[in-house]
Amino acid sequence: MKIKPALITRALLSVALLTAMQTAMSAGFRLPEYSAYAVATANAIVARDDISATGVNPAAMGFLSGTQVAVDVINLTYDLEVTTTSNNKKTHNAGEDSFIIPGLAISSRINKDWTAGFNVNAPFGLETKWPEDTFPAFNSVATIEPALSKIEMVNYNPNIAYKLDDNTSIALGLDYYEVRDLQFNTHTVNINGKGDGLGWNAALQSQYDDFAVGISYRHSVGTTLTGNYASTATVPVRANLNFPSMLQIGMQYKISKQMAFEFDYERVGWSSFSKLDIVNSSTGSLQTSTTNNWRDSNGYRSNLQVKLSAKSELNFGLAYDESPQTDDYFSARISDSDRVLYSLGYRYTFDTITFDMGYMRVDFKERNVNSSNTYAFPTGEPNGTTVYNGTYNAQADLFGIGLSVKF
C-alpha cells in the first residue's frame, strides 16, 4: 500500500509540532513512556501487536494492516526534595515540576511481507535545579555547588519490518539522537551544549493463538556535543555523552477471550554512563569532569488487560525499576532511587479510530545518603562524598492521552 502525499504532510507537521513540545523529565534519565498505552500498561507492551507499541518493539509493525498513525501526549508532574544531614534543612527542587512528553508513531504496509515505520519520542531526559546553599557542606563555594542540570533530547527512529511467516516478524532501524540542550551549571558557571549521534535497533515479535513473545534491542548511542563554558570568560567546549543500550523481552498470555497478561523484562546498559568530561575545544584541556560509574539496571513490568466489549478494554499495570546509581558516586544532580510504578488505563475503538487514556503513579524509594568520604575542595570529585549526605524523596504522576487512526 502506498503512503498518500496528504498523509506524509500531516505526519511531517506532527513531527514538527511534537519536536517543538519536547522537554525533559526531572531527576531521571530513562523515559520508557512512549505512548498513553504504555502509561496505561506500566510499559509492559513489548509483545503487543499495536501501533502504540511500535516505539518499544518495531517488529509489531509486521502484524499491522494498511497505514496507521498514533499521536500521544503525556503530562508528567514531579516532586523532589532533600533534607540535608549537616543542617536538617528540607529543600525542594526549584526546577520545572510539570513536563510534556510527546510521541508519534507511523506504520505503513508496503506489501504482504514488508512494512515501513517511523517513530519520534523522547527516551531520555533530565532536569534538576537546586537553590544556592542547598548543600551547606560546599561551604558556599558557588563555583562548584550544583545548580541547573538538564538534558533535552529527541529520538528520530525509522524502521523496516519483514514478516518471516504468519507468526513471526523482525525489524531493523536507526536511532538518531538529537541532544537539543545540555546544561551542567553551578551557581556561577554556566555550561551548555548540543549535538547528536546515531545508533541502531533490532526487534522480533511472534504471535500465536494464546501466546506472544517480543524482543527488542537498542544499541548504545554516543553523542558528540559542542557548546560554551561561561565563567569569568566564555570558552568553546566539547563533550561526549553516551546513552545506554536497552534490551527488552516480553511475553503475553491470553487467559481467556476477555483477559490477557503480559510480563516484560528490561536490561539497561547504564555502565556506559561512567564519566562526563567537558573539554576546551581550542586547547584540548579539561574544563570540568564528573564521575558517575553507574551500573547496568533491571526493570520488571506486568500488565493485566481486561476486555469489556469488542470495542473497549481496561488495563492494570505494576512495575519495578532498579536505580543504576550507586552510593559510591551518588550525585544530587541525578538523585535517583529504585521505584515502583502503578498504572490504570482505558481504551475505546471507534471503527478506524482508537482513543487511549492512561494514568501512572511512580513511588521512588526514600534514599538515605550517608557517605564518609570527604570532598577535597575545590577540584576534587564531589560525587559520593559527604557534601550530598541527606535524605531524598520523590514522587511522580503521569497522565497520557493518545489517538491512533487506521487508513
N, C-alpha and C positions, 0 to 999 in steps of 0.2 A: 504493500500500500504506500503510495506517495504522500509526502507531507505537503499540505496545501500552503501556498505562499502566505495566506492570511494567518495561518497558524504560526508560521515562523515569525511573522511580525509581532503577534501577540506574545509569543514566547520571549523574544528579544526585549520587548517593552517590560515584561515581567522581570527578566534578569536585571535590567537597569534599575527598576524600582526596588527590587529586593537588595541589590548591592548597596544602593543609597541608604537603605534602612539598617544595614548590618551594624551590629555593635557587639561589645564583648561582655562576658559574664564576670561577676566578681569572684575572687578567691577560688578559682578553679581553672583547670586547663582544658579538660575534656568536656565537650558538649555533645552527648550522644543523641539528644532530642532533635532529630532532623524533621519531624512532622508531628502534627497533632495526634496521629495514630500511634506514633512512638511514645508520646506522652501518656496516652491512654493505656498502653500495654506495658509500661515501665521499661520500654525499649526492647522488649522481647519479641522481635519481628524478623529475625534472621531467616526463618523458614517459611515466611508468609509470602504467597504469590499475589502481591498487591502493589499498585503504583506508589503508594505511600511508604513502601518498604524498600524501594529500589535504591534509595540513598544509602542504605545499610548493606543490602545484597543486590547488586545489579543483575545477577542471574535470574532474579524473579521476572525480568522483562521477557524471558523466553516463554512464559506462560500467559502473557497479557495479549489481548486481541486489539487490532486496529491501532489507533493513536490515542494516547491518554496523557493528560496534563494534570498535575496536582500542585496547588499553591497553599502554603501553610504559613501561619504567623503564630509565634509563641511569645507570650509575655512572661518574663521571669522577674520575680521580686526576691530580694536577698537581704539578709541582715547578718552582720558580722561584728563581734565585739571582743575586746581583750581586757582582762583585769591583770595588770602588771604586778609581778611579785614584789618589786622594790618599793612601791608606794601604795599598793592595793587600790589603784585607781582604775575605774572602768571607762573605756573609750570605745566609741562606735566608729566603724569605718565611715569616713567622710565622703567617699566616692558615691557614684550613682547607685541607687538601690532598686532601680527598675530598668529592665532591658527588653528589647525586641529581638527575637531570634527568628529570621525568616528561612523559608525553604522552598525550593522549586524542583519539580521532577517532571521529565518528559520522556515518554516511551512511544516508539512508532515501529510497527512491524513492517519490514521490507518485503519479506516473502515467508513461506511456511517454516523456514529454518532460521532466518536472521532477523534480529531486532536491534534498532539503534536507540540510544537514550542519552539524556543529558541531565545532570543534577547540579544545583547550586545550593550550598549550605555553609554553615559556619561550625566546623567540627571542633575548634578550639577557641578559647577566649579567656581573658584575664583582665581584671581591674580591681586594684585596692588603692586606697588613699588614706594615709594616716596623718592626723594633725601634728604640728610640731610639739615636741616634748611628750609624745605618747609613750615613748620608751626612755625613761629618765636615765637608764644605765648608759646611754650615749653621752651623758654629761652635757647636753645642749650643744653638741657639735653638729650644727645644722648641715655641714657639708657632707656628712656621712649618714645621718639618720634618714631612713627611707620615707618618701612622701608618696608620689603617684607611681604606680606600676601598671602598665596597660599593654595588652596585645590584642589587636583587632585584625582579623583575617577572614578571607573568603576562599572556599574551595570550588573551583570550576571542574566538573568531573564528567567528561564524555565517556560513554561505554558502548560496546558492541556485544550482543549476546547471540549464542548459537545453540540451537536445540539439537542435542545429540540423538534423542529419541523421544517418544511420547512422554517419558517420565523425567528426563534429565536435561538441564540447561546449564551452560557455562558462560562466563562473561569475562572480558578484559577491558581495562580502561586506564585513563590517565587522571592523575590528581594534580591540578595546577593550583598551588597555594599562593595567594596574593596577601602578603602581610601589609595591610594598609596603614598601620600605625603601631609602632613600638615606642613606649615611653618607660624610662627607668630613672626616675628623678629622685634626688634628695631635696632637702628644703632650701638649698642654694645652688644646686647643679641640675640643669635640665639636659636630658639625653633623649633624643628622638631619632627615629629612622623608619624606613620602609624598604620592601624588596619582595622577592618571590623565589619559588623553587618548584621543581617538577618531580613527581613520583608516579607510581603505577599501582593498579589494584587488579585482583583476580577473584572470581567467585564461582560457586557451584550451588545448584539447587535441584533436589529430586523430590517429586510429588507422586504419592501413591494414594490408594483409596482412603486409608485411615492414618497414614503416616507421611511425614515430610521432614526433610533434613536440608539445612543450608549451611554453607561455609563461605566466609568472606575474609579476604586478607588484603590489607593496605600496607604497602611498604613505607618505611620511614621516609620523610621528606626533609632534606636540608635546604634551608633558605639563606640567601645572602642579602644582608641588609646594609643600607648606607644612610647616613644622617649626620647629625651635629651633636657635639658636646659643648654646652654653653655654661661657662662659669664666669671668671673674670675676663675671659676671651672665648670666642667661638672657634672651634676647630672641626674639620670634617672627620667623621669616624665611620668604621665599618664593623660588622659583627656577623657571625654565623649562628643561626638559631635552628636547632634540629627538633623537628616534630616526630613523635614516636610512631612505630608500626602498630597495627591493630589486627588481631586475629579474632574472629567471631565464629562460633559454632552453635547452631540452633537445631532443636528437634521439636516437632509438633505432633501431637497425637489426638485424633478425633475420638473423643469418648463416646459420643453419640451424634445424631444429626443436629442436635442443638448445642452441644458443648465440645470445646477443643482446649487442650492445654499445651503450652509451649514453655520449654526451658532453654535458655541461652547461656553460653559461657563466653567471656571476653578476656583476652590477654593483651595488655597494652605495654609496648616496649619502652617504658619511661626511662630505662637506663641510658637512652640516647640523650636525655636532657641532663647532662652531667656538669657542664660548665658553660658560662656565658662570658666571653672575653670581648671587650669593646676596645678597638684598636684605632689609633690615629692613622687616617688614610694617607697622610702625607709622609710621615716619618716611620710608620710601622711600629711605633712604641705603644705599649699597653696603657690605655687611659684608666680603665677600671675592669675588675673581674669579680665574678661571683661563682662560688662552687655550690652545686645542688646535689649531685650524686644520688639522684632518685633511683629507686628500684622498679623493676617491672611489676605490674599490679594486675589483679584479677577482678573480674566483675561477674556476678551471678544474677540472672534475671528470669522471672517467671510471669506467665500471663494465663488467665482463665477467660476464654471467650464464650459468651452465652448468647445464642441467637434467640431473640424474642419473636421474630417473624421472618419471613423471606426477605424483608427489607431493612430490618433493624437488628442491632446487636449491642450488648453491653460488654465491656472489658474491665477486668480487675487485675492489677499488677503489683508485684512485690519484687524488690531487687536489693542487692547489697554490693557496694563498690568499695574496694580497698583503696586507701591512700598510698601513693608512691613515695610520699615524703617521710624521710626518717628523722628521728630526733637528733642524730649526729650532725645534720645540716639543715635543721629547721630554720625557716625564714618567714617573718611576718609579711613579706611581700606576697607570698602564696601560702597563707596559713590554712593548709588543707588537713582533712581527717577522714577516717572511714565514715561511710554514710549508708543509711537505709532509706529506700525510696518506696513510697506507696502511691498507687495510681488508680484512677477510675475514668472510664470514658464511654461515650455513646456514639454510635454510627447509624446514619439513616441514608438509604439509597432511593433516589427518585429516578427511575429508569436509567438514564446515562449520567446522572449527576449524583455524587456521593458527598455527604456532609459529615465531618468528624469534629468531635469536641472531646478534649481530654484535660484532666487535672492531675497534677503530681505534687506530692509533698516530699521534700528532702530533709531528713533529720541528720545533721552532722554530729558525730560523736564528740562530746566535750574533750578537748585536748589540753592536757596539763604539761607544760614545758618546764623542765627543771634541770637545766644544764649546769655542770660545774666547770665548764671551760670558759676561761676569761678572755674577753676580746682584747686584742693588742691594738691600742689606739696609735695612730689614726689610720694605718694602712693594712691592718690585718683583715681576716675573713670573719665577718660578724655572724654568718650563718652557723647555727649550732652552738652559740655561746650564750652567756648569761644575759646579754642585752635583750634577748627576746623571751626571757623567762616570764611565764604568766599562764593564765587560763583562757583558752579561746573557745568561743561558742558561735555557732552559725546555724541558720535555717534558711530554706528556700522554698518558694511556691511557684509552680509553673502552670499556666493555663494556655491551651492551644486550640485554635480552630483551623480547619482545613477544608478545602473544596477540591474535588477531583472530577474531571469530565472525560467521558469517552466519546471519540469522534468516529 
